[in-house]
Each structure stands twice: as structure tokens, then as C-alpha cells.
């Protein structure tokens, strides 16, 4: 079938569209129900985690396990050391990961997953606190938990009421709520977040300019304040960054000249022109300690393609937007 061919007649398409909207509506209603039931138990769960020096070990079976993996990743990236362990693997040796200083975050919608029984009993025998996420407050998981985070009972979006849909979404939201409250309590900064996210566009935006520069960055192209017009053109060409820094006699930044400044200078007689005659005296610059997100914002807001990094009044690097695009900082 061609990709642009309709899959069904208009009436059927309308039914499918309405059904998709219905699923989204049910999910929204589930989250609203969850919001209404949030109480002090979340704070108590956070207090338990904050009182323990070890890892939060997250576990869950099936779809709860998939959600648990995401919750563990969110916790770990926001200041709470955490990792996910499959409950069945725990029964075959991985219970050793539950040390005396850890906390177990166990997830089961029914609260009766048999794969959780061994980890829960192990925690009880070894005084390891359990935080349970379940939809049944009277379940085995809830009874074995130091703190039970009980979700409201809502219908699944599945027409058979079987496939986890609204229940997993509520678990995910509850895990996010737990992680964000812990993040607030730990006063986890954007700088610390960046240290946990060195890769990807997000990590790069939180990286400092100094980190971007590295230890072996090339020095920026420079000319003296009395350099001739020909010298300026030559240095811009050699530097391949579309700009050159103009230095005072003491080596401090006096201004910058871009290839645009050079083109505009050709509107008049360039004979006898020096760098001081065509340079911009108030260039936009950044320091090595600023974030790369600041660099991107400055380049974008001012519609410029490069800027210099200045330390102790001296240019130490030049950033060009083409480099940022190639590295993934700018899409």
C-alpha cells in the first residue's frame, strides 16, 4: 500500500481518531486523580531516602520494570544515586546488591507480583527500608513497605482493562515527583546536573566554555592595534574563524574585526587604514566560566557567527557557530 494512501474510510478514521483522543483523556484524568491523592507520604519517602547513605535500588516486573528503569535513571541524573535491578535476578544472586545502607524502591500495580517476594522478605530480614509504589494499599508490597505510595484506582485505557496504560503513566509521574522533590532537598544545581550529563545537546549546553575549550585549544587569531589593513585580512584568512582580535600594546583586547567589517571597509579607501580604524570597540565576549548555553544564546540573539573568550582582559579562544553546529550544540 502506498504510504500516502488512507488506511480506512473517513468514518473509520474518525472512530480511530476519537479513540486516540479518549486514551489521552483517560490518561489526563488519571494524572488529575493522582494529583488529588498526593499527600505527606511522598515527603516521608524522601526522608527515608535522604537518611540512607547508600543507593536507591529500583525494581519491578514487566511494565513496572520498564517504568522503574526510567525512574532509576531520573534519580541518578538528579543527585540521588540509583540503579535498576530485575526482581527475578535478585532471587538468583543479585540480592547482594541490597546492602545494609540501601533503600529498595519496589513497583507493582497489584502489589502481589511473586517475583518481588524474595527481595521484600530479604529487606525485612535485614532492616532495609522499602518504598512501595502500588495501586492496592492492602497488598503484600504495601504491607512490607516502610512507606507505601498508593496510586488511585482508575480504569486502564485498554479496552479489555488489561494492558497497563493509565497505571504506568501514574507510576512514571509519581517517580518524577519523588525525584524532583529529592532534587530540591539536595539543592542539586544546574552545574551538578551538567556533570551528570556530559553528552548530548543538553549536556553540552550545560558545559562551561572552559570545558569546551579543553587543554589543547588553538589560540585565537590576533593583530596589533596598529596592524595594516592587509595584515588584518591575512590574519582573518589564516584563522578561518571569520574574525580577528585586536590587541592593545599590553596584550589586552581593544576590539575585534570581522569579515563583515572588512567588507564594509572596502566602501572607502582602504589605503592607510589600520586595525584601530575598522575594529568594533564593544564586542560581545564570554568568559571561560560561562555555560555554552550562554554562548549559543548570545550568538542567536545578536545574529553573529563568532565571539571571543576573554580571560584577564585577554582573548584566549574564539567560538564560531559552525563549530557548534558540527558538535551538536546548535541544530
C-alpha positions as CSV (number, residue, x, y, z in Angstrom):
1,X,0.0,0.0,0.0
2,X,1.4,3.5,-0.8
3,X,2.4,5.4,2.2
4,X,0.1,8.3,1.3
5,X,-3.0,6.1,0.8
6,X,-5.7,6.3,3.5
7,X,-5.8,3.3,5.8
8,X,-9.6,3.3,6.1
9,X,-12.7,5.1,5.0
10,X,-13.4,8.5,6.6
11,X,-15.9,7.1,9.1
12,X,-13.4,4.6,10.4
13,X,-10.7,7.2,10.5
14,X,-13.0,9.3,12.6
15,X,-13.6,6.5,15.0
16,X,-9.9,5.8,15.4
17,X,-9.2,9.5,16.0
18,X,-11.8,9.7,18.7
19,X,-10.4,6.6,20.3
20,X,-6.9,8.1,20.4
21,X,-8.3,11.2,22.0
22,X,-10.2,9.1,24.5
23,X,-7.0,7.4,25.6
24,X,-5.3,10.7,26.1
25,X,-8.3,12.0,28.1
26,X,-8.2,8.9,30.3
27,X,-4.5,9.5,30.9
28,X,-5.2,13.1,31.8
29,X,-7.9,12.1,34.2
30,X,-5.6,9.5,35.8
31,X,-2.9,12.1,36.4
32,X,-5.5,14.5,37.9
33,X,-6.7,11.8,40.2
34,X,-3.1,11.1,41.2
35,X,-2.5,14.8,41.9
36,X,-5.5,14.9,44.3
37,X,-4.2,11.9,46.3
38,X,-0.6,13.2,46.7
39,X,0.0,13.6,50.5
40,X,2.7,13.5,53.1
41,X,3.7,10.0,52.2
42,X,5.9,11.4,49.4
43,X,7.7,13.6,52.0
44,X,8.2,10.5,54.2
45,X,9.5,8.5,51.3
46,X,12.0,11.3,50.6
47,X,13.0,11.4,54.2
48,X,13.8,7.7,54.2
49,X,15.9,8.0,51.1
50,X,17.8,11.1,52.4
51,X,18.5,9.3,55.7
52,X,20.3,6.5,53.9
53,X,23.8,6.9,52.5
54,X,23.6,4.1,50.0
55,X,22.0,3.6,46.7
56,X,18.3,3.5,45.9
57,X,17.7,0.1,44.2
58,X,14.7,0.2,42.0
59,X,12.9,-3.0,41.0
60,X,9.7,-4.0,39.3
61,X,8.3,-6.7,37.0
62,X,7.0,-6.3,33.4
63,X,5.8,-2.9,32.5
64,X,6.5,-1.7,36.1
65,X,10.1,-2.7,35.5
66,X,10.3,-0.6,32.4
67,X,9.0,2.4,34.3
68,X,11.3,1.5,37.2
69,X,14.3,1.7,34.8
70,X,13.3,5.2,33.8
71,X,12.8,6.3,37.4
72,X,16.2,4.9,38.4
73,X,17.8,6.9,35.6
74,X,16.0,10.1,36.6
75,X,17.0,9.7,40.2
76,X,20.7,9.0,39.2
77,X,20.8,12.1,37.0
78,X,19.4,14.4,39.5
79,X,21.6,13.7,42.5
80,X,20.1,10.5,44.0
81,X,22.4,7.5,43.4
82,X,20.2,4.8,42.0
83,X,20.1,1.8,39.7
84,X,17.6,-0.8,38.5
85,X,17.7,-4.5,39.2
86,X,15.3,-7.1,37.8
87,X,13.4,-8.8,40.6
88,X,13.9,-12.3,39.2
89,X,17.7,-11.7,39.0
90,X,17.6,-10.8,42.7
91,X,16.4,-14.2,43.5
92,X,19.4,-15.7,41.7
93,X,22.3,-13.8,43.4
94,X,21.6,-10.1,42.9
95,X,20.1,-9.7,46.4
96,X,23.7,-9.0,47.3
97,X,23.1,-5.5,45.7
98,X,20.8,-4.7,48.6
99,X,23.4,-3.6,51.1
100,X,22.6,-2.5,54.7
101,X,22.7,1.2,53.7
102,X,20.5,0.9,50.6
103,X,16.8,1.7,50.1
104,X,14.6,-0.5,47.9
105,X,12.0,1.2,45.7
106,X,9.7,-1.6,44.6
107,X,7.0,-1.1,41.9
108,X,3.9,-3.3,41.4
109,X,0.5,-2.2,40.4
110,X,-1.2,-5.1,42.1
111,X,1.4,-5.2,44.8
112,X,1.3,-9.0,44.6
113,X,4.0,-9.8,42.0
114,X,5.5,-13.0,43.1
115,X,8.9,-12.1,41.8
116,X,9.0,-9.3,44.4
117,X,8.5,-11.6,47.4
118,X,12.1,-12.7,47.8
119,X,13.5,-9.1,47.7
120,X,10.8,-7.9,50.1
121,X,11.4,-10.7,52.6
122,X,15.2,-10.1,52.3
123,X,14.7,-6.4,53.1
124,X,12.5,-7.3,56.1
125,X,15.2,-9.7,57.5
126,X,18.0,-7.2,57.0
127,X,16.2,-4.0,58.1
128,X,16.4,-2.4,54.7
129,X,13.5,0.1,54.2
130,X,11.2,-0.5,51.3
131,X,9.3,2.3,49.5
132,X,6.5,0.7,47.6
133,X,4.5,2.0,44.6
134,X,1.3,0.2,44.1
135,X,-2.4,0.7,43.4
136,X,-3.5,-1.5,46.3
137,X,-3.0,-0.3,49.8
138,X,-3.7,-3.7,51.3
139,X,-1.3,-5.6,49.1
140,X,1.7,-7.6,50.2
141,X,4.0,-4.9,48.8
142,X,2.2,-2.1,50.8
143,X,2.3,-4.2,54.0
144,X,6.1,-4.8,53.6
145,X,6.9,-1.2,52.8
146,X,8.2,1.4,55.3
147,X,6.3,3.9,53.1
148,X,3.6,2.9,50.6
149,X,2.9,5.3,47.8
150,X,-0.6,4.2,46.8
151,X,-1.9,5.4,43.5
152,X,-5.7,6.0,43.0
153,X,-7.7,3.2,41.4
154,X,-8.6,4.3,37.8
155,X,-9.5,2.4,34.7
156,X,-6.9,1.4,32.2
157,X,-7.2,2.9,28.8
158,X,-7.0,-0.6,27.4
159,X,-10.5,-1.7,26.1
160,X,-10.0,-5.0,28.0
161,X,-8.8,-3.3,31.1
162,X,-5.6,-5.4,31.0
163,X,-2.7,-3.6,29.2
164,X,-1.0,-1.2,31.7
165,X,-1.6,2.3,30.4
166,X,-3.0,4.8,32.9
167,X,-1.4,2.9,35.8
168,X,2.1,3.0,34.3
169,X,1.7,6.7,33.5
170,X,0.8,7.4,37.1
171,X,3.8,5.4,38.3
172,X,6.0,7.4,36.0
173,X,4.6,10.7,37.2
174,X,4.9,9.6,40.8
175,X,8.6,8.6,40.2
176,X,9.2,12.0,38.6
177,X,7.6,13.7,41.6
178,X,9.8,11.8,44.0
179,X,12.9,12.6,42.1
180,X,12.2,16.3,41.8
181,X,11.4,16.7,45.5
182,X,14.7,14.9,46.3
183,X,16.5,17.2,43.8
184,X,15.1,20.2,45.6
185,X,16.0,18.9,49.0
186,X,19.6,18.2,47.8
187,X,19.8,21.6,46.2
188,X,21.1,19.9,43.1
189,X,22.3,22.7,40.8
190,X,22.4,23.1,37.1
191,X,26.2,22.7,37.2
192,X,25.9,19.4,39.0
193,X,23.2,18.3,36.5
194,X,25.6,19.1,33.7
195,X,28.3,17.0,35.3
196,X,25.9,14.1,35.1
197,X,25.0,14.8,31.5
198,X,28.3,15.4,29.6
199,X,26.9,14.0,26.4
200,X,24.1,15.1,24.0
201,X,22.8,18.6,23.3
202,X,21.6,19.0,26.9
203,X,24.9,18.1,28.4
204,X,26.8,20.3,26.0
205,X,24.6,23.3,26.8
206,X,25.4,22.9,30.5
207,X,29.1,22.5,29.8
208,X,31.3,25.5,30.6
209,X,33.2,27.4,27.9
210,X,36.4,26.3,29.7
211,X,35.4,22.6,29.3
212,X,34.6,23.2,25.6
213,X,38.0,24.8,25.1
214,X,39.8,21.8,26.6
215,X,43.6,21.8,27.3
216,X,44.8,22.0,23.7
217,X,42.6,24.7,22.2
218,X,44.2,26.7,19.5
219,X,45.0,30.3,20.3
220,X,42.7,32.9,18.6
221,X,43.8,34.9,15.7
222,X,45.1,38.4,16.8
223,X,46.6,41.6,15.4
224,X,48.1,44.6,17.0
225,X,46.1,47.8,17.1
226,X,48.3,49.4,14.5
227,X,48.2,46.5,12.1
228,X,47.7,47.4,8.5
229,X,44.5,46.6,6.6
230,X,46.4,43.9,4.6
231,X,47.6,42.3,7.8
232,X,44.1,42.2,9.2
233,X,42.8,40.5,6.0
234,X,45.7,38.0,6.1
235,X,45.1,37.0,9.8
236,X,41.3,36.6,9.3
237,X,42.1,34.4,6.3
238,X,44.7,32.3,8.2
239,X,42.5,32.0,11.3
240,X,39.5,30.6,9.3
241,X,37.1,31.9,12.0
242,X,35.8,35.0,10.2
243,X,37.2,37.3,12.8
244,X,40.4,38.6,14.5
245,X,41.0,40.1,17.9
246,X,42.7,43.5,18.0
247,X,45.2,43.8,20.9
248,X,46.5,46.9,22.8
249,X,50.2,47.2,23.5
250,X,49.8,45.3,26.7
251,X,48.0,42.4,25.0
252,X,44.6,43.2,26.3
253,X,41.6,43.2,24.0
254,X,40.9,46.5,22.3
255,X,38.3,45.3,19.9
256,X,37.5,42.8,17.1
257,X,37.3,42.8,13.4
258,X,35.0,40.5,11.5
259,X,35.0,39.7,7.8
260,X,31.9,41.9,7.7
261,X,33.9,44.8,9.0
262,X,36.4,44.1,6.3
263,X,33.8,44.2,3.5
264,X,32.3,47.4,4.8
265,X,35.8,49.0,4.9
266,X,36.0,48.5,1.1
267,X,33.3,51.1,0.7
268,X,36.1,53.7,1.3
269,X,39.7,54.0,0.5
270,X,41.5,51.2,2.5
271,X,44.9,52.6,1.8
272,X,46.4,53.8,5.1
273,X,43.7,52.1,7.2
274,X,44.9,50.4,10.4
275,X,43.1,47.8,12.6
276,X,42.1,50.6,15.0
277,X,40.1,52.3,12.2
278,X,37.8,49.5,11.4
279,X,37.5,47.4,14.7
280,X,34.5,47.1,16.8
281,X,35.3,48.6,20.2
282,X,32.5,47.0,22.2
283,X,32.5,43.3,21.0
284,X,30.3,40.7,22.6
285,X,32.5,38.3,24.6
286,X,32.2,35.5,27.1
287,X,34.4,34.3,30.0
288,X,35.7,30.7,30.3
289,X,33.3,30.1,33.3
290,X,30.1,30.8,31.4
291,X,28.0,28.0,30.1
292,X,27.9,27.0,26.5
293,X,24.2,27.7,26.6
294,X,25.1,31.4,27.2
295,X,27.3,31.3,24.1
296,X,24.5,29.9,21.9
297,X,22.1,32.5,23.3
298,X,24.4,35.4,22.6
299,X,25.2,34.2,19.1
300,X,21.5,33.7,18.3
301,X,20.2,36.8,19.9
302,X,22.8,39.1,18.3
303,X,22.7,37.3,15.0
304,X,26.5,36.9,14.9
305,X,28.6,33.9,13.9
306,X,31.5,34.2,16.3
307,X,32.7,35.6,19.6
308,X,35.9,35.7,21.7
309,X,36.5,34.1,25.0
310,X,38.2,36.6,27.3
311,X,40.2,35.9,30.4
312,X,42.0,38.6,32.4
313,X,41.2,41.0,29.5
314,X,43.0,38.8,27.0
315,X,41.4,36.7,24.2
316,X,42.1,33.0,24.9
317,X,39.8,31.4,22.3
318,X,37.3,32.1,19.6
319,X,33.9,30.3,19.2
320,X,32.4,30.0,15.8
321,X,28.8,28.9,15.3
322,X,29.8,26.5,12.5
323,X,31.8,24.5,15.1
324,X,28.9,24.5,17.5
325,X,26.6,23.2,14.8
326,X,29.1,20.5,13.9
327,X,29.4,19.4,17.5
328,X,25.6,19.4,18.1
329,X,25.3,22.5,20.3
330,X,23.1,24.2,17.7
331,X,20.7,22.3,15.5
